[in-house]
Amino acid sequence: MTSTDLPPVCRDIVDVVDDAPGPVQAKQVVPRIGLPPRTSKIETTRSKMKRLVERGWLDEDAPGLFAPSARGAPAGPAR
């Protein structure tokens, strides 16, 4: 499974995290996916990133720091 199997906004998040030189915070991802850097957008993005961690797309190295999954893309459905 590749990030193209994800909904567009989740695919954008995974792509930004994959391209980052190290772990990133939601507030760093928000402007890179074309959203205004408002608290509501940051919190919504953080929530999506946590769900991507639960589903195996991302890892959370420390609270609020997200990195590409060390396991690679999950094999199951992206939902």
C-alpha positions in Angstrom: 0.0 0.0 0.0 1.3 3.5 -0.8 0.3 6.9 0.3 -1.7 7.3 -2.9 -4.2 4.9 -1.2 -5.0 7.5 1.4 -7.5 10.4 1.3 -5.8 13.5 -0.2 -5.2 15.4 3.0 -3.7 12.4 4.8 -1.6 11.7 1.7 -0.3 15.2 1.9 0.6 14.9 5.6 2.4 11.6 5.0 4.3 13.1 2.1 5.4 16.1 4.1 6.5 13.9 7.0 8.4 11.6 4.6 10.2 14.6 3.0 11.2 16.2 6.3 14.8 15.8 7.5 13.6 14.7 11.0 10.5 14.5 13.2 8.0 17.3 12.7 5.2 18.9 14.6 1.7 19.5 13.3 2.4 23.2 13.3 5.2 22.6 10.8 3.0 20.5 8.6 0.0 22.8 8.4 1.5 25.5 6.1 3.2 22.9 3.9 -0.2 21.3 3.1 -1.7 24.7 2.2 -3.7 25.5 5.4 -3.6 28.7 7.3 -1.5 28.4 10.5 -4.5 28.8 12.9 -4.9 26.8 16.1 -7.9 25.0 14.8 -6.1 23.8 11.7 -3.1 22.7 13.7 -5.2 20.7 16.2 -7.2 19.1 13.3 -3.9 18.1 11.6 -2.4 16.8 14.8 -5.5 14.6 15.3 -5.1 13.3 11.7 -1.4 12.6 12.4 -2.3 10.6 15.5 -4.8 8.5 13.5 -2.0 7.9 10.9 0.2 6.7 13.8 -2.6 4.3 15.0 -2.9 3.0 11.4 0.8 2.5 11.0 1.5 5.3 8.5 3.5 7.5 10.9 5.5 7.1 14.1 5.3 9.4 17.1 8.9 9.5 18.4 8.0 11.8 21.3 4.7 13.5 22.2 3.9 15.7 19.2 6.9 14.7 17.1 5.9 12.7 14.0 8.2 10.7 11.7 7.8 8.3 8.8 6.8 4.8 10.0 9.8 2.6 10.6 7.6 -0.3 9.6 6.8 1.1 6.2 3.3 1.5 4.7 0.7 -0.7 6.3 -0.7 -3.6 4.3 -4.3 -3.2 5.2 -7.0 -0.7 4.2 -6.2 3.0 4.9 -9.6 3.6 6.7 
